[in-house]
Amino acid sequence: MKLTWFGHSAFRIEIGKAVVLLDPFLTGNPSFTGNRAEAIAGATHVLLTHGHSDHVGDALSIAEETGAKVVTNYDLCMYLAAKGLKAFDPMNCGGTTDQGDFTVTLTNALHSSCDFHDGISHALGNPNGLIIKQKGGVVLYAMGDTDMMPDMGLIAEYHKPTHALVPVGDRFTMGGDAAAFACRKFFNFDTVLPCHYATFGLLDQTADKFVAGMSGSKTRVAVPKSGDSVTF
């Protein structure tokens, strides 16, 4: 499994023959300085954790340009379908779908999920984390935007994730200290990647608090720069 970080919570994940774009906030993302065409090339799937614009990002245009299938919660799928999305695989919390080289399970996340029209918030289903299981390989827990929560103990016990993408930017998600606490209390990860930081001025500008909080742990903390890749 090869992951390329595009800043914020946007990742390209290559799993066998599948090319997955997770929360593909590319256009308008000040942390993304790469080439959009290269970033989305060959995309087969788009996975979305929730409906906020900094996570849905370019999902619709990517699906149209590449034919990639969008996998996310039912409410968000139907919302995007009304905007012209053709290929999608709706789910809900606890469900698992087989995507060929991998499976996806939606978990709880402690956050919100909406779009805004005329200044009014419209719910787009519940926010989720994702368990992405490479068949016979890595079990990746993309936490989505979340605080720590007791559910993480059940997620760890049942799904046994080996790797994780962890939000650490504070204000809208866990800060670095809290994220490190959650990782150490509930999980036994091989490798974690911090995300959802440094994109905007309201967020923590580094992952330093998370790295410090994980000091002494057996878990490897990988902190790529935007555009860099990590292979598991």
N, C-alpha and C positions, 0 to 999 in steps of 0.2 A: 504494500500500500504506500503510495507516494502522495504527500500533501504539499500543496503550494499555498502560502498565505498571501492574500491580496490586501491586507489591512482590515481593521474592524473585525467582523466575524465572517468574512468572505474567504472561502477556501476552494481550491480545485483538488479533488481527491481522485486518484487513479487507482482503480481496483480491478485487476485483470483486464478485460476488454472494456470495462465501464469507465466513463469519465463523468464524475459527479461534480456539480457546482453547488456548494453549500452556501445559503444566504448570500447570493451574488450581488452585493452592493458594490457596483463598479462605477457607473456613471454618477458623478457627484460625490464620490468617496475621495476625500483629500489624501487618504493614505495609499490609494491605488495609483501608482505611477507607471504601470506597465502598459502593454499593448492589449486593448480589449479583444481584438480579433484573435490574438494568440491565446489569451486567457480562456476564451470560450470554445476554442477549436476542438471539434470532435465530441462535444458534450452529448451525453446520452441521457443524463438525469439532472434535474434541479431539485434539491431538497431544501425545504423552508421550515425553520423552527417556529416562526410566528409572523403576524401580519404587519408589523411596523415597517415603514418604508426603508429604513436602513438595513433591513434583512430581506425583504421581498426584492428590493433593488431592481435589477434588470431581468427578472425572471420571465416576464412576458415576452420581451424582445428576444431573449436567448432561446426560448422555446420556439418562437416563430422562425428564427434564423437557422437553428440547428436541428429542429425536430425533437429536442430533448423532452422527456416526460417529466412533469412536475409532480413531486410526491410531498404531500403535506396534509394537514387536517382538513376534514370535510368542508367546514365553513369557508376556509380560505380558498380551497379548490373551487367551490361554487362561485365565490366572488370573482376569482380570476377567470373562470369560464365565462361569466357574464361580460367580461372585458375582452373576450376573444380567444382565451386559451383553449386549445383543441386536445392536447394529450396530457392527461393527468391521472393520478392514482390516489383517490381520496382515502383517508384513514381517520382513526381517532385514538385517543390515549389508551395504551395497552395493546393496541393492535400491531400485527406484524405483516409485512408484505414481502414477497420474494421478487427481487429485481434482477435476477440472473446471477451475476457474480457476487451478489451480496443481498442481505435482507435488511429491512428497516423496521424498527419498532419505535413507536412514539411513547415517550414518558412524560410525566408531569414536569413543569417548570414553574417557578414562583415569580410571576411577572404579569404583564398585560399584553393584549394583542388587539390592534385596532387600526383603522384608517380614519382620516378626518375629512368631513365635507361641511363646508360653511361653518367651520369652527366647532362642529359637533363630532364627538368621538363615536364611531360605529364599530361594534365588536366584530372580530373576525375569528371566532372560536377561541379556545384556550391556547395559551403558549405551551410549547413543548420542548423537551430535549429529544435527542435522537440516539438510538443505539444502532450503529451501522456495523453489521457482522460480515466480515469477509469470510466466505465459506472455507473452512479449514484454516483460518488465519486470525488476523487482528480483530478485536472487538473494540470499536471506537465509540466512546460516549461523547457526543457533542452536546454539552449541557444547555446550549441556547442561552438566552438572557434569564438569569435566575439568581435568587438568594440561596443560601444553604437551606436544606429542609430535611426532615426525617426520612422522606421518601428515598433519599440517596442511599440509606442503609439497605433498603429492599432492592434498589437497582443494583447495588454492589453484590448483594447476596445471590440474586437471581441471574442477572446478565453477566456478571463477572467481567466487566470491561477491563481491557488491558492498557488502553490508551485513552486520552481525553483532550478535549478542547474546552478550556475553562475561561469564563469571562472574569476579568479582574479590574475593570476600569472604575468601579465605584459609581455612586450616585444613582445609576439606573440598574446596576447589577451588584453582585458581590464586589467588594474591594479586595485588594491583594491579600491582606491579612485574613479576611474571612474565607476567601477562596482556598488559601493554603490550609486553613483549619479544616474545612470541609473535605479536602482531598486526603488529609492525613487521618482524619477521624473515620471516614466511611470507606475508603478505597485503598487498594494496593496496586496502583498503576505502575506500569513499566515506564511510560513516558507521558508527560503532559505538555501541552502548548497553551500558553496564556493568549487571550484575544480580547477584543472589545475594549481597547484602551488606545489613547493617543490620537484617536481620529478627530475629536473635537476638543475645544478648550475646556469643556465642562468635565471631561474625563481625566483620570490620572494619565500622565504623559509617558510613564514607563511601567514596566512590569516588575520593578525592583522590589516592591513590598511582597509580591507573590514569591519571587525568587528567594528572598530572605526568609519568608515563612516556611518554605520547603527545604531550607538548609538542614542537613543532617538526615533527611529522608532518603530512602533507597530509590525513590522515584527520580528519574531523569527529567529535568526541566529544560525543554528546548525553546529558545527565544529567537525565532528567525526574524530577519528584517522583511518588510513587505516585498514580495516577489521571490523570496527564498523558498526552497523546498526541503522537506524532511522525509526520509524514507524509513518505514518500519519493516 
